[in-house]
Amino acid sequence: VAATDLETTIIFTLKETRWEGEDRFLLPAREISEILNQATEAKIYKEDANLAKVLLNGVKFEIALASVDDFPDLPSLGREHKCFSVPGGVFKKAIQKVVFATVKDTDFSPLRGVSLRSESLIASDGRILAIATISNQEQDTSCVISPKALSLLSKFLSNQNIDVYVGETTICFKTDDLFISTPVSYTHLTLP
């Protein structure tokens, strides 16, 4: 399952899923999330080229499909360099410790984000400085990450390791079943 807001892209592998028929169709995110919000199990199938049906607890929902060609190309690891791996729980706690200290005002962009510097996450709103150590392995990495992307990432993290890849314009987070790619505001990276 892939989703994007045209800035951050998330690809999640569903392990307990059975696919039949065509494996690609495009559902409007808001509509499908409202339907599936409380579901533990649902059946989604493509009725025709323009219509999908969702069967949930005996109730059928019909959703108009968009063209798959309208979905942007999915990102993949390209020129990004693997910087480090860290337990997901450690990274989640670090995100929670610093993301609150980011500037909410979009007009003051230099402080709007979380800085990943070597082994720490750092954020400041101009009054509060929050620092969380995520690794004891010093890396030559420096970039600013969207707090929205980090908040999204923290919702999916468990104790499995997360690999962090940094490129010139993007940062990617990867676990066994999750891949998130988002642009970075500033990057300084020395590649081997």
ROSE-4610 file (N, C-alpha, C; in Angstrom, 1 decimal, always signed):
// ROSE-4610
residu = [V/V/V/A/A/A/A/A/A/T/T/T/D/D/D/L/L/L/E/E/E/T/T/T/T/T/T/I/I/I/I/I/I/F/F/F/T/T/T/L/L/L/K/K/K/E/E/E/T/T/T/R/R/R/W/W/W/E/E/E/G/G/G/E/E/E/D/D/D/R/R/R/F/F/F/L/L/L/L/L/L/P/P/P/A/A/A/R/R/R/E/E/E/I/I/I/S/S/S/E/E/E/I/I/I/L/L/L/N/N/N/Q/Q/Q/A/A/A/T/T/T/E/E/E/A/A/A/K/K/K/I/I/I/Y/Y/Y/K/K/K/E/E/E/D/D/D/A/A/A/N/N/N/L/L/L/A/A/A/K/K/K/V/V/V/L/L/L/L/L/L/N/N/N/G/G/G/V/V/V/K/K/K/F/F/F/E/E/E/I/I/I/A/A/A/L/L/L/A/A/A/S/S/S/V/V/V/D/D/D/D/D/D/F/F/F/P/P/P/D/D/D/L/L/L/P/P/P/S/S/S/L/L/L/G/G/G/R/R/R/E/E/E/H/H/H/K/K/K/C/C/C/F/F/F/S/S/S/V/V/V/P/P/P/G/G/G/G/G/G/V/V/V/F/F/F/K/K/K/K/K/K/A/A/A/I/I/I/Q/Q/Q/K/K/K/V/V/V/V/V/V/F/F/F/A/A/A/T/T/T/V/V/V/K/K/K/D/D/D/T/T/T/D/D/D/F/F/F/S/S/S/P/P/P/L/L/L/R/R/R/G/G/G/V/V/V/S/S/S/L/L/L/R/R/R/S/S/S/E/E/E/S/S/S/L/L/L/I/I/I/A/A/A/S/S/S/D/D/D/G/G/G/R/R/R/I/I/I/L/L/L/A/A/A/I/I/I/A/A/A/T/T/T/I/I/I/S/S/S/N/N/N/Q/Q/Q/E/E/E/Q/Q/Q/D/D/D/T/T/T/S/S/S/C/C/C/V/V/V/I/I/I/S/S/S/P/P/P/K/K/K/A/A/A/L/L/L/S/S/S/L/L/L/L/L/L/S/S/S/K/K/K/F/F/F/L/L/L/S/S/S/N/N/N/Q/Q/Q/N/N/N/I/I/I/D/D/D/V/V/V/Y/Y/Y/V/V/V/G/G/G/E/E/E/T/T/T/T/T/T/I/I/I/C/C/C/F/F/F/K/K/K/T/T/T/D/D/D/D/D/D/L/L/L/F/F/F/I/I/I/S/S/S/T/T/T/P/P/P/V/V/V/S/S/S/Y/Y/Y/T/T/T/H/H/H/L/L/L/T/T/T/L/L/L/P/P/P]
num = [1/1/1/2/2/2/3/3/3/4/4/4/5/5/5/6/6/6/7/7/7/8/8/8/9/9/9/10/10/10/11/11/11/12/12/12/13/13/13/14/14/14/15/15/15/16/16/16/17/17/17/18/18/18/19/19/19/20/20/20/21/21/21/22/22/22/23/23/23/24/24/24/25/25/25/26/26/26/27/27/27/28/28/28/29/29/29/30/30/30/31/31/31/32/32/32/33/33/33/34/34/34/35/35/35/36/36/36/37/37/37/38/38/38/39/39/39/40/40/40/41/41/41/42/42/42/43/43/43/44/44/44/45/45/45/46/46/46/47/47/47/48/48/48/49/49/49/50/50/50/51/51/51/52/52/52/53/53/53/54/54/54/55/55/55/56/56/56/57/57/57/58/58/58/59/59/59/60/60/60/61/61/61/62/62/62/63/63/63/64/64/64/65/65/65/66/66/66/67/67/67/68/68/68/69/69/69/70/70/70/71/71/71/72/72/72/73/73/73/74/74/74/75/75/75/76/76/76/77/77/77/78/78/78/79/79/79/80/80/80/81/81/81/82/82/82/83/83/83/84/84/84/85/85/85/86/86/86/87/87/87/88/88/88/89/89/89/90/90/90/91/91/91/92/92/92/93/93/93/94/94/94/95/95/95/96/96/96/97/97/97/98/98/98/99/99/99/100/100/100/101/101/101/102/102/102/103/103/103/104/104/104/105/105/105/106/106/106/107/107/107/108/108/108/109/109/109/110/110/110/111/111/111/112/112/112/113/113/113/114/114/114/115/115/115/116/116/116/117/117/117/118/118/118/119/119/119/120/120/120/121/121/121/122/122/122/123/123/123/124/124/124/125/125/125/126/126/126/127/127/127/128/128/128/129/129/129/130/130/130/131/131/131/132/132/132/133/133/133/134/134/134/135/135/135/136/136/136/137/137/137/138/138/138/139/139/139/140/140/140/141/141/141/142/142/142/143/143/143/144/144/144/145/145/145/146/146/146/147/147/147/148/148/148/149/149/149/150/150/150/151/151/151/152/152/152/153/153/153/154/154/154/155/155/155/156/156/156/157/157/157/158/158/158/159/159/159/160/160/160/161/161/161/162/162/162/163/163/163/164/164/164/165/165/165/166/166/166/167/167/167/168/168/168/169/169/169/170/170/170/171/171/171/172/172/172/173/173/173/174/174/174/175/175/175/176/176/176/177/177/177/178/178/178/179/179/179/180/180/180/181/181/181/182/182/182/183/183/183/184/184/184/185/185/185/186/186/186/187/187/187/188/188/188/189/189/189/190/190/190/191/191/191/192/192/192]
x = [+0.9/+0.0/+0.9/+0.6/+1.4/+0.5/+1.1/+0.3/+1.3/+0.9/+1.7/+0.9/+1.5/+0.9/+1.7/+2.5/+3.3/+4.6/+4.8/+6.0/+6.6/+5.8/+6.3/+5.5/+6.3/+5.7/+5.9/+4.9/+5.0/+4.5/+5.3/+5.0/+5.0/+3.9/+3.7/+3.3/+4.1/+3.8/+2.8/+1.7/+0.7/+1.0/+1.3/+1.7/+0.5/-0.6/-1.8/-2.8/-2.4/-3.2/-3.3/-4.4/-4.6/-5.1/-4.4/-4.8/-5.3/-6.4/-6.9/-7.2/-6.8/-7.1/-6.0/-6.5/-5.6/-5.0/-3.7/-3.0/-2.8/-3.2/-3.0/-4.3/-4.7/-5.8/-5.7/-6.2/-6.0/-7.3/-7.2/-8.4/-8.1/-9.1/-9.0/-8.7/-7.6/-7.2/-8.2/-8.8/-9.7/-10.9/-11.5/-12.7/-12.3/-11.3/-10.9/-10.5/-9.8/-9.4/-10.6/-11.6/-12.8/-13.6/-13.6/-14.3/-13.5/-12.2/-11.4/-10.9/-11.2/-10.6/-10.8/-11.9/-12.1/-12.1/-11.8/-11.9/-10.7/-10.9/-9.8/-9.7/-10.8/-10.8/-11.8/-11.4/-12.3/-11.9/-12.9/-12.6/-12.8/-11.7/-11.7/-11.5/-12.4/-12.2/-12.7/-12.1/-12.3/-13.5/-14.6/-15.8/-15.7/-15.2/-14.9/-13.8/-13.5/-12.4/-12.6/-13.8/-14.1/-14.6/-14.8/-15.5/-14.8/-14.6/-14.2/-15.3/-15.4/-16.3/-15.6/-16.1/-15.5/-16.6/-16.3/-17.2/-16.7/-17.4/-17.0/-18.2/-18.0/-19.1/-20.5/-20.5/-21.8/-22.3/-21.6/-22.0/-21.1/-21.8/-21.0/-20.8/-19.6/-19.4/-18.9/-19.2/-18.8/-17.9/-16.7/-15.8/-15.3/-15.4/-14.9/-13.4/-12.9/-11.5/-10.9/-9.7/-8.9/-8.0/-7.4/-6.5/-5.2/-4.6/-3.4/-2.3/-2.4/-1.4/-1.4/-2.4/-2.4/-1.5/-1.1/-0.3/+1.2/+1.9/+3.3/+4.1/+5.3/+6.2/+6.6/+6.7/+7.1/+8.6/+9.1/+10.5/+11.1/+12.4/+13.1/+14.5/+15.2/+16.6/+17.5/+18.1/+18.9/+20.3/+20.5/+21.8/+21.9/+20.9/+21.0/+22.0/+22.6/+23.7/+23.2/+23.3/+22.9/+23.8/+23.2/+23.9/+24.0/+22.9/+22.9/+21.6/+21.7/+20.5/+20.3/+19.1/+18.8/+17.5/+17.3/+16.1/+14.9/+13.8/+12.7/+12.1/+12.1/+11.6/+12.5/+13.8/+14.7/+14.5/+14.3/+14.1/+12.7/+11.7/+10.4/+10.5/+11.1/+11.3/+12.0/+13.0/+13.8/+12.9/+12.1/+11.2/+10.2/+9.7/+8.7/+9.3/+10.6/+11.3/+11.6/+11.7/+12.1/+11.0/+10.1/+9.2/+8.3/+8.0/+7.2/+7.8/+9.2/+9.9/+10.1/+9.4/+9.6/+8.7/+9.1/+8.2/+7.0/+5.9/+4.6/+4.3/+4.9/+4.7/+5.5/+4.8/+5.5/+6.3/+6.1/+6.8/+8.3/+8.6/+9.9/+10.6/+10.9/+11.3/+12.7/+13.6/+14.9/+14.8/+13.8/+13.6/+12.4/+11.9/+10.7/+11.3/+11.6/+12.1/+12.9/+13.3/+14.1/+15.5/+16.5/+17.8/+18.4/+18.8/+19.5/+21.0/+21.7/+23.2/+23.9/+24.7/+25.5/+24.6/+24.6/+23.9/+22.7/+22.3/+21.2/+20.1/+18.9/+17.9/+17.8/+17.7/+17.7/+16.6/+15.8/+14.8/+14.7/+14.3/+14.2/+13.1/+12.3/+11.3/+11.8/+13.1/+13.6/+13.7/+12.9/+12.9/+13.3/+12.8/+13.1/+14.1/+15.1/+16.0/+15.8/+15.5/+15.3/+16.3/+17.0/+18.0/+17.8/+17.8/+17.7/+18.7/+19.5/+20.5/+19.8/+20.2/+19.6/+20.6/+21.9/+22.9/+24.2/+25.0/+26.3/+27.4/+26.9/+27.8/+27.8/+28.9/+28.9/+29.0/+28.1/+28.1/+28.3/+28.8/+29.0/+27.7/+26.7/+25.4/+24.8/+24.2/+23.5/+22.4/+21.1/+20.0/+18.8/+17.9/+16.7/+15.5/+14.7/+13.6/+12.3/+11.3/+10.0/+9.4/+8.9/+8.3/+7.1/+6.4/+5.2/+5.6/+6.7/+7.2/+7.7/+8.4/+8.8/+7.6/+6.6/+5.4/+4.7/+4.7/+4.1/+4.9/+6.2/+7.1/+7.0/+6.8/+6.8/+5.5/+4.5/+3.2/+3.4/+4.4/+4.6/+5.8/+6.6/+7.8/+7.5/+8.1/+8.1/+9.5/+9.8/+11.2/+12.1/+11.6/+12.4/+13.4/+14.5/+15.5/+15.0/+15.4/+15.1/+16.4/+16.5/+17.7/+17.4/+18.4/+18.2/+19.2/+18.6/+19.4/+19.3/+20.4/+20.4/+21.0/+20.3/+20.8/+20.9/+21.2/+21.4/+20.1/+19.0/+17.7/+16.6/+16.9/+15.9/+16.5/+15.6/+16.0/+15.0/+15.4/+14.5/+14.7/+13.6/+13.6/+13.0/+13.7/+13.3/+13.3/+12.2/+12.1/+11.8/+11.5/+11.1/+9.8/+8.8/+7.6/+7.2/+8.1/+7.8/+8.9/+8.6/+9.5/+8.9/+9.6/+9.2/+10.3/+9.9/+10.8/+10.3/+11.1/+10.7/+11.9/+11.6/+12.7/+13.3/+14.6/+15.3/+15.5/+15.5/+15.7/+17.2/+18.0/+19.5/+20.2/+21.2/+22.0/+23.4/+24.1/+25.6/+26.0/+26.5/+26.8/+28.1/+29.0/+30.2/+30.1/+30.1/+29.9/+31.3/+31.3/+32.6/+33.1]
y = [-1.2/+0.0/+1.2/+2.2/+3.4/+4.6/+5.6/+6.9/+8.0/+9.2/+10.4/+11.6/+12.7/+14.0/+14.9/+14.3/+14.9/+15.4/+15.3/+15.6/+14.4/+13.8/+12.5/+11.4/+10.3/+9.1/+8.0/+7.2/+6.0/+4.8/+3.7/+2.4/+1.4/+0.8/-0.2/-1.5/-2.6/-3.9/-4.6/-5.0/-5.7/-7.2/-7.8/-9.2/-10.2/-9.8/-10.6/-10.3/-10.2/-9.8/-10.8/-11.0/-11.9/-11.1/-11.0/-10.3/-11.2/-10.8/-11.6/-10.6/-11.0/-10.1/-9.0/-7.8/-6.7/-6.2/-5.9/-5.5/-4.0/-3.2/-1.8/-1.0/-0.2/+0.7/+1.8/+3.0/+4.2/+4.6/+4.6/+5.0/+6.4/+7.2/+8.5/+8.3/+8.8/+8.6/+8.9/+10.1/+10.6/+9.6/+9.2/+8.4/+7.0/+6.4/+5.0/+5.0/+6.1/+6.1/+6.3/+7.1/+7.2/+5.9/+5.1/+3.8/+2.8/+2.8/+1.7/+2.1/+3.3/+3.8/+2.9/+2.3/+1.4/-0.1/-0.4/-1.8/-2.6/-3.8/-4.8/-5.7/-5.8/-6.6/-6.1/-6.0/-5.5/-6.1/-6.2/-6.7/-5.6/-5.3/-4.2/-4.9/-4.6/-5.2/-4.1/-4.3/-3.4/-3.9/-3.2/-3.6/-3.4/-2.2/-2.0/-0.9/-0.3/+0.6/+1.9/+2.2/+3.4/+3.3/+2.0/+1.8/+0.7/+1.0/-0.1/-0.2/-1.4/-1.7/-2.2/-1.7/-2.1/-2.8/-4.0/-4.8/-4.8/-4.2/-4.1/-4.4/-5.4/-5.8/-5.9/-6.5/-6.7/-5.4/-4.3/-3.1/-2.9/-2.5/-2.2/-0.7/-0.3/+1.1/+1.1/+2.1/+2.2/+3.5/+3.3/+4.5/+4.6/+5.9/+6.1/+6.0/+5.4/+5.2/+6.3/+6.7/+7.6/+6.8/+7.4/+6.7/+6.4/+5.2/+4.9/+5.8/+6.2/+7.1/+8.5/+8.8/+10.1/+10.0/+8.8/+8.7/+8.9/+9.7/+9.9/+8.7/+8.7/+7.5/+7.3/+6.1/+5.8/+5.9/+6.5/+6.6/+5.3/+5.2/+4.0/+4.5/+3.6/+3.9/+4.1/+5.2/+5.4/+5.8/+7.1/+7.6/+7.9/+7.6/+7.8/+6.8/+7.3/+6.6/+6.1/+4.8/+4.4/+4.9/+5.7/+6.4/+5.5/+5.0/+4.2/+3.4/+2.4/+1.6/+1.9/+1.9/+2.1/+1.4/+0.9/+0.3/+1.3/+0.8/+1.7/+2.4/+1.6/+2.2/+3.4/+3.3/+4.3/+5.6/+5.4/+6.5/+7.1/+6.3/+6.9/+7.8/+7.3/+8.1/+9.4/+9.4/+10.6/+11.6/+11.1/+11.9/+12.6/+11.8/+12.4/+13.4/+13.3/+14.3/+15.6/+15.6/+16.9/+17.5/+16.7/+17.3/+18.4/+18.4/+19.4/+20.8/+20.8/+22.1/+22.7/+22.2/+22.9/+24.1/+25.0/+26.2/+25.8/+26.2/+25.9/+26.9/+28.1/+29.2/+28.9/+28.8/+28.5/+29.6/+30.8/+32.0/+32.0/+31.3/+31.3/+29.9/+29.7/+28.3/+27.9/+28.7/+28.2/+27.3/+27.5/+26.7/+25.7/+25.6/+24.7/+23.4/+22.5/+21.2/+20.7/+19.4/+18.7/+18.4/+18.8/+18.6/+17.3/+16.5/+15.2/+15.6/+15.5/+15.8/+14.7/+14.1/+12.9/+11.9/+11.9/+10.9/+11.4/+12.7/+13.3/+13.9/+14.0/+14.9/+16.1/+17.3/+18.6/+19.4/+20.1/+21.0/+22.2/+23.3/+24.5/+25.4/+26.1/+27.0/+28.5/+28.6/+29.9/+30.2/+29.4/+29.6/+28.3/+27.2/+25.8/+25.1/+24.5/+23.6/+22.2/+21.3/+19.9/+19.1/+18.2/+17.3/+15.9/+14.9/+13.5/+12.7/+11.9/+11.1/+9.8/+9.5/+8.3/+7.2/+7.5/+6.4/+6.8/+5.9/+6.2/+6.1/+5.9/+5.8/+7.1/+7.9/+9.2/+9.1/+9.8/+9.8/+11.2/+11.4/+12.7/+13.1/+13.3/+13.6/+14.8/+15.7/+16.8/+17.2/+17.2/+17.6/+18.0/+18.7/+19.2/+18.4/+17.8/+16.9/+17.5/+17.4/+17.9/+17.2/+18.0/+17.4/+16.6/+16.9/+16.2/+14.7/+14.6/+13.3/+12.5/+13.1/+12.4/+11.9/+12.8/+12.4/+11.2/+11.2/+10.1/+8.8/+8.9/+7.8/+7.2/+8.1/+7.6/+6.7/+7.0/+6.2/+4.7/+4.5/+3.1/+2.4/+3.0/+2.4/+1.4/+0.3/-0.6/-0.9/-2.0/-2.3/-2.8/-3.1/-3.6/-2.5/-2.8/-1.8/-1.0/+0.3/+1.2/+1.6/+1.5/+2.0/+3.4/+4.3/+5.6/+5.9/+6.4/+6.7/+8.2/+8.8/+10.3/+10.5/+11.3/+11.7/+13.2/+13.7/+15.1/+15.9/+15.3/+16.0/+15.2/+14.0/+13.2/+12.4/+12.0/+11.1/+10.0/+8.8/+7.6/+6.8/+6.3/+5.4/+4.1/+3.0/+1.7/+0.6/-0.1/-1.3/-2.5/-3.6/-4.8/-4.5/-3.8/-3.6/-2.1/-1.2/+0.2/+0.9/+1.8/+2.7/+4.1/+5.1/+6.5/+7.3/+8.1/+9.0/+10.5/+11.4/+12.8/+13.7/+14.9/+15.8/+16.4/+16.7/+17.4/+18.9/+19.8/+21.2/+21.5/+20.9/+21.1/+19.8/+19.5/+18.3/+18.6/+18.0/+18.0/+16.5/+15.9/+14.5/+14.2/+13.5/+13.1/+11.6/+11.3/+9.9/+9.2/+7.9/+7.2/+7.0]
z = [+0.0/+0.0/+0.0/-0.9/-1.0/-0.9/-0.2/-0.1/-0.1/-0.6/-0.7/-0.5/+0.0/+0.0/-1.0/-1.8/-2.8/-2.2/-0.9/-0.2/+0.4/+1.3/+1.9/+1.3/+1.1/+0.5/+1.5/+1.7/+2.6/+1.8/+1.9/+1.3/+2.5/+2.7/+3.8/+3.2/+3.6/+3.1/+4.1/+3.6/+4.4/+4.4/+5.5/+5.6/+5.6/+6.2/+6.3/+5.2/+4.0/+2.9/+1.8/+1.2/+0.1/-1.1/-2.1/-3.3/-4.4/-5.0/-6.1/-7.3/-8.5/-9.6/-9.7/-10.3/-10.5/-9.2/-9.2/-8.0/-7.8/-8.8/-8.7/-9.1/-8.1/-8.4/-7.4/-7.7/-6.9/-6.2/-4.9/-4.1/-3.5/-3.4/-2.7/-1.2/-0.7/+0.7/+1.7/+1.6/+2.7/+2.8/+1.6/+1.6/+2.2/+1.7/+2.2/+3.6/+4.1/+5.5/+6.4/+6.0/+6.8/+6.9/+5.9/+5.9/+6.7/+6.5/+7.2/+8.6/+9.0/+10.3/+11.4/+11.6/+12.8/+12.4/+11.1/+10.7/+11.1/+11.4/+11.6/+10.4/+9.6/+8.4/+7.4/+6.2/+5.1/+3.8/+2.9/+1.6/+0.6/-0.2/-1.2/-2.5/-3.4/-4.8/-5.8/-7.0/-8.1/-8.9/-8.9/-9.6/-11.1/-11.5/-13.0/-13.0/-14.2/-14.3/-13.5/-13.1/-12.4/-11.0/-10.5/-9.2/-8.4/-7.1/-6.2/-5.2/-4.6/-3.5/-2.3/-1.2/+0.1/+0.9/+1.3/+2.1/+3.6/+4.5/+5.8/+6.8/+7.5/+8.5/+7.8/+6.6/+6.0/+5.2/+5.3/+4.6/+3.4/+2.3/+1.1/+0.9/+0.5/+0.2/-1.3/-2.0/-3.4/-3.4/-4.0/-4.1/-5.6/-6.1/-7.4/-7.4/-8.5/-8.6/-9.4/-9.1/-10.0/-10.8/-11.9/-12.7/-12.0/-12.1/-11.5/-12.1/-13.3/-13.9/-13.2/-12.5/-11.7/-10.5/-10.0/-8.8/-9.2/-8.5/-8.9/-8.7/-9.4/-9.4/-7.9/-7.5/-6.1/-6.0/-4.9/-4.7/-4.3/-4.6/-4.1/-3.7/-3.1/-2.7/-4.0/-4.2/-5.4/-4.9/-4.9/-4.5/-3.0/-2.3/-0.8/-0.2/+0.8/+1.5/+2.9/+3.2/+4.5/+5.6/+6.5/+7.5/+8.8/+9.2/+10.5/+10.6/+11.5/+11.9/+13.4/+13.8/+15.2/+15.6/+16.8/+17.1/+17.0/+16.4/+16.1/+17.4/+18.5/+19.8/+20.2/+20.0/+20.4/+19.5/+18.2/+17.3/+17.6/+17.9/+18.2/+19.5/+20.5/+21.7/+21.4/+20.6/+20.2/+19.5/+18.5/+17.8/+18.7/+19.7/+20.6/+21.5/+21.8/+22.7/+22.0/+20.7/+20.0/+19.1/+18.6/+17.6/+18.1/+19.4/+20.0/+19.9/+19.8/+19.9/+18.6/+17.5/+16.2/+16.1/+15.2/+14.9/+14.1/+14.5/+13.8/+12.7/+12.9/+11.9/+10.6/+9.5/+8.2/+7.7/+8.2/+7.7/+8.2/+9.3/+9.8/+9.6/+8.3/+8.0/+8.5/+8.8/+9.3/+10.6/+11.4/+12.6/+12.4/+11.2/+11.0/+10.5/+11.5/+11.1/+12.3/+12.1/+13.1/+12.4/+13.1/+12.5/+13.0/+12.0/+12.3/+12.1/+13.2/+13.2/+13.9/+13.1/+13.5/+14.2/+15.5/+16.3/+17.1/+16.7/+17.5/+16.7/+17.2/+16.7/+17.5/+16.8/+17.5/+16.9/+17.8/+17.4/+18.3/+17.7/+18.5/+17.9/+18.8/+18.3/+18.6/+18.9/+19.3/+20.7/+21.5/+23.0/+23.6/+23.1/+23.6/+22.7/+23.3/+22.5/+23.0/+22.1/+22.5/+21.7/+22.5/+21.9/+22.4/+21.4/+21.8/+21.0/+21.8/+21.2/+20.6/+19.4/+18.8/+18.5/+18.6/+18.3/+18.9/+19.2/+19.8/+18.7/+17.4/+16.3/+15.6/+15.7/+15.1/+13.6/+12.9/+11.4/+11.0/+9.8/+9.2/+8.4/+9.1/+8.5/+9.1/+8.3/+8.8/+7.8/+8.3/+7.4/+8.3/+7.7/+8.4/+7.8/+8.7/+8.3/+8.8/+8.0/+8.3/+9.5/+10.5/+11.7/+11.4/+10.3/+9.9/+9.5/+8.7/+8.3/+9.5/+10.4/+11.6/+12.5/+12.6/+13.4/+12.7/+11.4/+10.7/+10.9/+10.8/+11.0/+12.4/+13.4/+14.8/+15.0/+14.2/+14.4/+14.0/+13.1/+12.6/+13.2/+14.1/+14.6/+15.7/+15.7/+16.8/+17.2/+17.8/+18.3/+17.2/+16.0/+14.9/+14.5/+14.0/+13.6/+12.4/+12.4/+11.3/+10.6/+9.3/+8.6/+8.1/+8.3/+7.8/+6.7/+5.6/+4.4/+4.1/+3.8/+3.5/+2.1/+1.3/+0.0/-0.1/-1.2/-1.4/-1.2/-1.5/-1.4/-0.6/-0.3/+0.5/+1.6/+2.5/+3.6/+3.5/+3.7/+3.6/+4.9/+5.4/+6.6/+6.1/+6.5/+6.0/+7.1/+7.2/+8.1/+7.2/+7.8/+7.0/+6.2/+6.8/+6.1/+5.8/+6.0/+5.9/+5.2/+4.3/+3.6/+3.5/+4.1/+4.0/+3.4/+2.5/+1.8/+1.9/+2.3/+2.4/+2.0/+1.5/+1.2/+2.5/+2.3/+3.4/+3.0/+4.0/+3.7/+3.5/+4.2/+4.0/+4.3/+3.5/+3.7/+3.6/+4.5/+4.4/+4.7/+3.7/+3.8/+3.1/+3.8/+3.3/+2.9/+1.7/+1.3/+1.2/+1.5/+1.5/+0.1]
